[in-house]
Amino acid sequence: MPSTACSPGHRSDAVIVAALEKLWTITLDDIESDWMDLMVKRLFSELNRQLLQIENQKPDQVQPGERLQNARTLASLQHTLKELARVERDRELVREKKVKKTDARKTLESRLDQFAGRTGKASVPDESK
């Protein structure tokens, strides 16, 4: 029976798979905000379209099998909407953190400028321009 242990100097498949999973993990920072905004709008439009389609069916024209399908569709729409709302809340928190970081940097820069003015030294040059 062959040994499952790796020979010295070699990595096991589990280590390689774990490293690949780490590389493939996508965070909110990895996704561009404009793209995410577009996807949210598209999802809302699709949810609205499907909901209107179910609402516009006449009760006398709905077959028993279609009622079950409509119930499943509505449950799926509800789940999708909950997830979408959660993602939007998470994105809003990330935006707020970014704004706070930007505000903190501006506050620090103004304090440094004030300090440099009081001591008579030249201000720190702005390298971002």
C-alpha positions in Angstrom: 0.0 0.0 0.0 1.5 3.4 -1.0 2.3 5.9 1.6 0.1 9.1 1.7 2.8 11.1 3.4 4.8 13.5 1.2 8.5 13.0 0.7 10.8 15.6 2.3 10.7 18.9 0.4 7.3 18.3 -1.2 3.9 19.7 -0.3 0.8 17.7 0.0 -2.3 18.4 -2.1 -4.1 19.7 0.9 -1.5 22.5 1.4 -1.7 23.5 -2.2 -5.5 23.4 -2.2 -5.6 25.6 0.9 -3.2 28.1 -0.6 -5.3 28.2 -3.8 -8.5 28.7 -1.8 -6.9 31.6 0.0 -5.9 33.2 -3.3 -9.5 32.7 -4.6 -11.2 34.2 -1.6 -12.9 37.4 -2.7 -13.5 40.2 -0.3 -15.5 43.4 -0.6 -12.3 45.3 -1.2 -11.6 43.2 -4.3 -14.8 44.2 -6.0 -15.0 47.5 -7.8 -17.7 49.7 -6.3 -19.2 50.7 -9.7 -19.5 47.1 -10.9 -21.2 46.2 -7.6 -23.6 49.1 -7.9 -24.5 47.9 -11.5 -25.0 44.3 -10.3 -27.3 45.4 -7.4 -29.4 47.4 -9.8 -29.6 44.5 -12.2 -30.6 42.1 -9.4 -33.3 44.5 -8.1 -34.7 44.8 -11.7 -34.8 41.1 -12.1 -36.4 40.5 -8.8 -39.0 43.2 -9.7 -39.6 41.6 -13.1 -40.2 38.1 -11.6 -42.4 39.4 -8.9 -44.6 41.3 -11.4 -44.8 38.2 -13.6 -46.2 36.3 -10.7 -48.6 39.1 -9.6 -50.0 39.5 -13.1 -51.1 35.9 -13.4 -54.9 35.5 -13.3 -56.0 33.2 -10.5 -58.4 31.2 -12.8 -55.5 30.6 -15.3 -53.0 29.3 -12.7 -52.6 25.5 -12.6 -51.9 23.7 -9.3 -48.3 22.9 -10.4 -47.8 26.6 -11.3 -48.8 27.6 -7.8 -46.1 25.4 -6.3 -43.6 26.8 -8.8 -44.7 30.4 -7.9 -44.3 29.6 -4.2 -40.8 28.3 -4.8 -40.0 31.4 -6.9 -41.2 33.7 -4.2 -39.2 31.9 -1.6 -36.1 32.2 -3.8 -36.8 35.9 -4.4 -37.1 36.5 -0.7 -33.8 34.8 0.1 -32.1 36.7 -2.7 -33.4 40.0 -1.5 -32.2 39.3 2.1 -28.7 38.5 0.8 -28.7 41.6 -1.4 -29.7 43.7 1.6 -26.9 42.1 3.7 -24.4 42.8 1.0 -25.5 46.4 0.7 -25.2 46.9 4.5 -21.7 45.5 4.4 -20.8 47.7 1.5 -22.1 50.8 3.4 -20.0 49.9 6.4 -16.9 49.6 4.2 -17.7 53.0 2.6 -18.1 54.6 6.1 -14.7 53.2 7.2 -13.1 54.6 4.0 -14.6 58.0 4.6 -13.4 57.9 8.3 -9.9 57.1 7.2 -9.9 59.9 4.6 -11.2 62.3 7.3 -8.5 61.2 9.7 -5.8 61.8 7.1 -7.1 65.3 6.3 -7.3 66.1 10.0 -3.7 64.9 10.5 -2.5 66.9 7.5 -4.2 70.1 8.8 -2.7 69.6 12.3 0.7 69.1 10.8 0.3 72.2 8.7 -0.7 74.2 11.8 2.3 72.8 13.7 4.6 73.6 10.9 3.2 77.2 10.8 3.7 77.7 14.5 7.3 76.5 14.5 8.1 78.5 11.4 9.1 75.5 9.3 8.0 74.9 5.8 5.0 72.6 5.4 5.4 69.1 4.1 5.2 69.0 0.3 2.2 67.3 -1.2 3.5 64.3 -3.2 0.0 63.3 -4.5 0.0 66.1 -7.1 
